[in-house]
C-alpha cells in the first residue's frame, strides 16, 4: 500500500516564467489526510496516494529554498542557523470533499534537489510540489493510519504538541436572512407570469433555450448550466418521497467519490431522516425543494417565503445543516420567485438535462435510461435525476464510469455558485 506523501511549491519571478518536472498530467487532489513537520501542520494534497506539499512552504519549517536560473534548479537544504519553526499559522483541512480535483500537474524542465539529490517534483500552476515522504533524508518520517496524518520529525529543531487538524467550514458569499428581514411589499414589482422550465435537448451539446430564459436566470444568480468549466458535470437528485433506491444511489456516489446534491421536501424529512443524515455526513449537499412541494409561480409572496423558510428551518434545527440551494417544484417559477429566493440567500438551481424518469409505474428501462443520460451528456451539465427511479439507481455506476472515461469531472454546486 502506498504511503501518503506531500509535495511542496516554490515561487519566484524567474521561475514563474518557466513553463513546463516529473509526472506530467498527474491530477492533484484534495484529501482528508494531514501532514506535519515537527508537529507543525503544513498544507498537503494527494498525489497518486502520496502526500504532496508546496516547496515554497518549506521556508517556514527550517529550510532554505533557492532557485538557480542558470541551471534551472530549485535547491532545498536545511537552514543551519534556524533554531525554531514558525509554521504557517492557521492550517485547516480544506472543506472540499476528499478526492475532488485540486489541480493538474504539468511538465517542467526545472529540477528539484533535496540536499543535492534530485527528487520527484510536480509543476502546479506556476509552483512546484514534492513528496513529503522523500524528505526522510532530513529526519524521521512516519505515517499514522489512525490519525490519517504523515509526520516528518527533524531532530535538531523544536517540536510542539501534536493537535489534529479540523476541516475548514464551507465559505459562502450568500448571507441568509429570515422572513422578518424581508420587505414583502417590495416583491409586488416583479412579474408573476409563470415560467415552466424547459428546453430542446441536443445530443452531446448543451440544450437550446430562449435568450430571455438565460437573462432571467442570470439576473437572479440562478443556474441551469456551467459555462465556465469545460467537462464539468453536476449531479442533482430530487427527493419528494422515498421509493427505496436512495441508499443505492448514495452508496454508488460515495464509492466513486462523486459529489451530488439532493433536493428534499418536508415529506422526505418526515419519512427518511436517516437517509438525509447520511447525505450530510457523507459530504453531499442537501437542497431546499420547499416544505410542501407547491407550484411557486402560482403562490403568494407570503407562501413562497414560508415554503422556503419552513424547509430551511427544519434542516437547521433537526440536522444542524444550512442549505444554500433551492429548486422550485415542478420547475415552475417566475421573476418574483427568483427574487425572493435570492434575497433569502439561495441560488436557484434548475437543470440542463432531465428525462421522463419520475413515474415509478412507467420506468423506461435501464438501456433507455443509460442511453438518454449519456447521449445528451455535455460540458457544464446540471443533471436532474429523480431518486424514485429504479433505472437511475441501476445505471448510475455505469453512467459515472462513462463520464470519467470520456474526460468529464463531477463537481459540487459549491464550485459553481461559490467559485
C-alpha positions in Angstrom: 0.0 0.0 0.0 1.4 3.4 -0.9 2.3 5.9 1.8 0.7 9.3 1.8 3.3 11.8 0.6 3.4 15.6 0.4 4.6 18.0 -2.3 5.9 21.5 -2.0 5.9 24.6 -4.2 8.3 27.4 -4.8 7.7 30.8 -6.3 10.0 33.4 -7.8 9.6 35.8 -10.7 12.1 33.9 -12.9 10.6 30.6 -12.0 7.1 31.7 -13.0 8.4 32.5 -16.5 9.4 28.9 -17.0 6.8 26.6 -18.5 6.8 23.1 -18.2 9.4 18.2 -13.5 8.1 14.8 -13.5 4.7 13.3 -13.6 3.2 15.3 -16.4 -0.6 15.3 -16.4 -0.9 13.9 -12.8 -4.1 15.0 -11.1 -3.5 16.7 -7.7 -6.5 16.1 -5.3 -7.8 17.3 -2.0 -7.6 14.8 0.8 -8.8 14.5 4.4 -5.2 13.5 5.5 -2.9 15.9 7.2 0.9 16.5 7.3 3.2 17.8 10.0 6.9 18.9 10.3 7.9 18.6 14.0 4.1 18.6 14.6 3.7 22.0 12.9 0.9 21.4 10.3 1.7 22.1 6.6 -0.9 22.1 3.8 -0.8 18.9 1.8 -2.5 17.3 -1.2 -3.0 13.8 -2.6 -0.6 12.9 -5.4 -1.1 9.3 -6.6 -2.0 8.4 -3.0 1.2 10.1 -1.7 1.4 13.2 0.4 2.4 16.3 -1.6 3.4 19.7 -0.3 4.4 23.0 -1.9 8.2 23.7 -2.0 7.6 27.4 -1.2 6.0 26.5 2.1 9.2 24.9 3.4 10.9 28.2 4.2 8.5 28.3 7.3 9.9 25.0 8.6 13.6 25.5 8.9 14.6 25.0 5.2 16.4 27.2 2.6 14.8 27.2 -0.8 16.9 28.7 -3.6 16.4 28.8 -7.4 19.2 29.0 -9.9 18.0 30.3 -13.2 21.3 29.3 -14.9 20.8 25.6 -14.1 17.0 25.7 -13.8 17.3 24.1 -10.4 15.5 24.5 -7.1 17.7 23.5 -4.2 16.2 22.6 -0.8 18.6 22.4 2.2 18.4 22.7 6.0 18.8 26.2 7.3 21.7 25.6 9.7 21.1 28.9 11.5 17.4 28.1 12.1 16.6 27.3 15.8 12.8 27.5 15.6 10.0 26.7 13.2 7.3 29.4 12.6 5.0 27.1 10.6 2.1 28.6 8.7 -0.3 29.7 11.4 -3.9 28.6 10.9 -3.8 25.4 8.8 -7.1 23.6 8.3 -8.1 20.7 6.1 -9.9 22.0 3.0 -13.7 21.9 3.0 -13.7 20.3 -0.4 -14.6 16.7 -0.4 -11.6 14.3 -0.3 -10.7 13.1 -3.8 -12.0 16.1 -5.7 -9.6 17.7 -8.1 -7.3 20.5 -6.9 -5.2 21.0 -10.0 -3.4 19.2 -12.8 0.4 18.9 -12.7 2.3 19.9 -15.8 5.6 19.2 -17.3 8.7 21.3 -16.3 12.4 21.5 -17.2 13.1 22.6 -13.6 14.9 20.1 -11.3 14.2 20.0 -7.6 17.2 18.9 -5.4 17.0 17.7 -1.8 20.5 18.1 -0.3 21.9 17.6 -3.8 19.7 14.6 -4.6 17.2 15.1 -7.4 13.6 14.3 -6.2 10.3 13.7 -7.9 8.5 17.0 -8.4 5.2 18.4 -9.8 4.6 21.6 -11.6 1.3 23.0 -10.4 0.0 26.4 -11.7 3.4 28.1 -11.6 4.6 26.4 -8.3 6.5 23.2 -7.5 5.3 20.4 -5.3 7.3 17.5 -3.9 6.5 14.4 -1.9 7.0 14.8 1.8 7.9 11.1 2.0 11.1 11.9 0.1 12.3 14.3 2.7 13.3 11.5 5.0 16.9 12.4 4.4 16.4 15.3 6.8 14.7 13.3 9.6 12.3 10.5 10.5 9.1 10.1 8.5 6.1 8.3 9.9 2.5 7.6 8.7 -0.1 7.3 11.4 -3.0 5.5 10.0 -5.3 6.2 12.9 -4.7 9.9 12.8 -4.6 9.8 8.9 -1.5 12.0 9.2 2.0 12.0 7.9 4.9 13.2 10.1 8.4 14.4 9.4 10.5 14.9 12.6 13.8 16.8 12.4 15.9 16.0 15.5 17.7 19.4 16.0 14.6 21.6 15.7 11.9 22.3 18.3 8.8 20.2 18.4 5.4 21.2 19.5 2.4 19.2 20.8 0.5 17.4 18.1 -3.0 18.7 17.6 -5.3 17.1 15.0 -6.5 19.4 12.2 -10.1 20.3 11.8 -11.9 20.5 8.4 -12.5 24.1 7.3 -16.1 25.2 7.2 -17.6 26.0 3.8 -17.5 29.6 2.8 -20.5 31.1 1.1 -20.9 34.5 -0.5 -24.6 34.5 0.4 -26.0 35.9 3.6 -29.1 34.1 4.8 -31.9 36.2 6.1 -35.1 35.4 7.9 -38.6 36.4 6.6 -38.7 39.1 9.3 -35.9 40.9 7.5 -37.7 40.9 4.1 -39.8 43.8 2.8 -42.7 41.7 1.4 -44.2 44.7 -0.4 -41.0 45.0 -2.4 -41.9 41.9 -4.4 -45.1 43.3 -5.9 -43.0 45.0 -8.6 -41.8 41.7 -10.0 -43.6 39.9 -12.9 -45.6 36.9 -11.9 -46.0 35.3 -15.3 -45.4 31.6 -14.9 -42.3 30.0 -16.4 -42.3 26.3 -16.7 -38.7 25.3 -17.2 -38.0 23.5 -20.5 -35.7 23.4 -23.5 -34.7 21.5 -26.6 -32.2 18.7 -26.0 -29.2 18.4 -28.3 -27.1 15.2 -28.5 -23.6 15.8 -27.0 -24.2 19.5 -26.5 -26.0 22.0 -24.2 -29.7 22.4 -24.8 -31.3 25.2 -26.8 -33.0 27.9 -24.8 -34.6 31.3 -25.5 -32.4 34.3 -24.7 -35.0 35.6 -22.2 -34.7 32.4 -20.2 -30.9 32.8 -19.9 -31.1 36.5 -19.0 -33.8 35.9 -16.5 -31.8 33.4 -14.6 -28.6 35.4 -14.8 -30.3 38.5 -13.2 -31.2 36.5 -10.1 -28.0 34.3 -9.7 -29.9 31.2 -10.8 -28.2 28.4 -12.7 -29.1 25.7 -15.2 -25.6 25.0 -16.6 -21.9 25.9 -16.0 -20.3 27.7 -19.0 -17.0 28.3 -17.2 -15.7 24.8 -16.6 -15.3 22.6 -19.6 -16.2 18.9 -18.9 -17.8 19.7 -15.5 -20.9 17.7 -14.6 -23.2 18.4 -11.6 -25.5 15.6 -10.4 -28.7 16.6 -8.6 -31.5 14.3 -7.3 -35.0 15.4 -6.4 -36.4 13.7 -3.3 -40.1 14.2 -2.9 -40.6 10.9 -1.3 -38.6 7.7 -0.8 -39.2 4.7 -3.1 -36.3 2.5 -1.8 -33.5 3.5 -4.2 -31.8 6.4 -2.5 -29.5 4.2 -0.4 -28.2 2.5 -3.6 -27.6 6.0 -5.1 -25.7 7.2 -2.1 -23.6 4.1 -1.9 -22.7 4.4 -5.6 -21.8 8.1 -5.4 -19.7 7.5 -2.3 -17.9 4.6 -3.8 -16.7 6.8 -6.7 -16.2 9.9 -4.6 -18.7 11.8 -6.8 -20.4 14.9 -5.3 -24.1 15.4 -5.6 -27.0 17.5 -4.3 -30.2 16.0 -3.0 -33.2 18.4 -3.1 -35.6 17.4 -0.3 -39.1 18.2 0.7 -40.8 18.3 4.1 -42.4 14.9 3.4 -39.0 13.5 2.7 -37.6 14.8 6.0 -40.5 13.1 7.8 -40.2 9.7 6.1 -36.4 9.4 5.6 -34.4 11.3 8.3 -31.7 8.6 8.4 -31.1 9.0 4.6 -30.9 12.8 5.0 -28.4 12.3 7.8 -26.3 10.0 5.6 -26.3 12.6 2.8 -25.0 15.2 5.2 -22.5 13.0 7.0 -21.0 11.7 3.7 -20.4 15.2 2.4 -23.2 15.6 -0.1 -25.2 18.8 -0.4 -28.9 18.9 0.6 -31.0 21.4 -1.3 -34.3 23.1 -0.5 -37.2 21.7 -2.5 -39.8 23.5 -0.3 -41.7 22.0 2.6 -45.0 21.1 0.8 -43.8 21.0 -2.9 -46.3 23.6 -4.3 -46.2 25.4 -7.6 -44.4 28.6 -6.5 -45.3 30.5 -9.7 -48.9 30.5 -8.6 -48.2 31.1 -4.9 -48.5 34.4 -3.0 -45.4 36.2 -1.7 -46.0 35.0 1.8 -46.5 31.4 0.7 -43.2 31.4 -1.3 -41.3 32.8 1.7 -42.9 30.3 4.1 -42.4 27.3 1.9 -38.6 28.0 1.6 -38.1 29.1 5.2 -40.0 26.2 6.8 -37.9 23.6 5.0 -34.7 25.6 5.8 -35.6 25.8 9.5 -36.2 22.0 9.6 -32.8 21.3 8.1 -31.2 23.7 10.5 -32.8 22.5 13.7 -33.3 18.8 13.0 -30.0 18.2 11.2 -27.7 21.2 12.0 -27.5 21.9 8.3 -27.6 25.1 6.4 -28.8 24.8 2.8 -28.0 27.4 0.1 -29.6 25.9 -3.0 -33.3 26.0 -3.9 -35.1 24.1 -6.7 -38.7 25.2 -7.4 -41.1 22.2 -7.5 -42.2 21.2 -11.0 -39.7 23.6 -12.4 -42.4 26.3 -12.1 -41.3 29.8 -11.2 -41.5 33.5 -12.1 -39.3 36.5 -11.5 -40.9 37.1 -8.1 -39.9 33.5 -7.0 -36.3 34.0 -8.2 -36.1 37.4 -6.5 -37.4 36.1 -3.1 -35.0 33.1 -3.2 -32.0 35.3 -4.0 -32.9 37.7 -1.2 -33.3 34.8 1.3 -29.7 33.7 0.4 -30.4 31.0 -2.1 -29.1 30.1 -5.5 -32.0 28.7 -7.6 -30.8 25.6 -9.3 -32.5 24.4 -12.5 -31.0 21.9 -15.0 -29.8 21.3 -18.5 -30.7 17.7 -18.6 -33.8 15.8 -17.5 -35.9 13.0 -18.9 -39.1 11.1 -18.1 -37.9 9.2 -15.0 -40.2 10.2 -12.2 -43.2 7.9 -12.9 -42.4 4.8 -10.8 -45.2 2.8 -12.6 -43.7 3.5 -16.1 -39.9 3.3 -16.0 -38.3 3.4 -19.4 -35.8 0.5 -18.7 -32.1 0.5 -17.9 -31.0 0.5 -21.5 -33.1 3.6 -22.3 -32.1 5.4 -19.1 -28.4 4.8 -19.8 -28.7 5.9 -23.4 -30.6 9.1 -22.5 -28.2 10.1 -19.8 -25.1 9.5 -21.8 -26.3 10.6 -25.2 -27.1 14.1 -24.0 -24.0 14.5 -21.8 -22.4 17.9 -22.3 -20.0 20.4 -20.8 -21.2 22.1 -17.6 -24.3 19.9 -17.4 -26.6 20.1 -14.4 -28.4 16.8 -14.3 -31.9 16.5 -12.8 -32.5 12.9 -11.9 -35.3 11.5 -9.7 -34.2 9.2 -6.9 -37.5 7.3 -7.1 -36.4 5.8 -10.4 -35.1 2.3 -10.1 -33.5 2.7 -13.5 -31.4 5.7 -12.4 -30.2 3.7 -9.4 -29.3 0.8 -11.6 -27.4 2.6 -14.3 -25.7 5.3 -12.1 -22.4 3.4 -11.7 -22.2 2.8 -15.5 -23.0 6.5 -16.1 -20.2 7.6 -13.8 -17.8 5.3 -15.5 -18.8 6.5 -18.9 -18.4 10.2 -17.8 -14.9 9.6 -16.3 -13.8 7.6 -19.3 -14.8 10.4 -21.6 -13.0 13.2 -19.7 -15.8 14.6 -17.6 -15.3 15.6 -14.0 -18.1 15.6 -11.4 -18.2 18.8 -9.3 -20.1 20.2 -6.4 -22.6 23.1 -6.6 -20.3 24.9 -4.2 -17.8 25.1 -7.1 -20.5 26.5 -9.4 -22.1 29.0 -7.1 -19.2 30.0 -4.8 -16.0 29.9 -7.0 
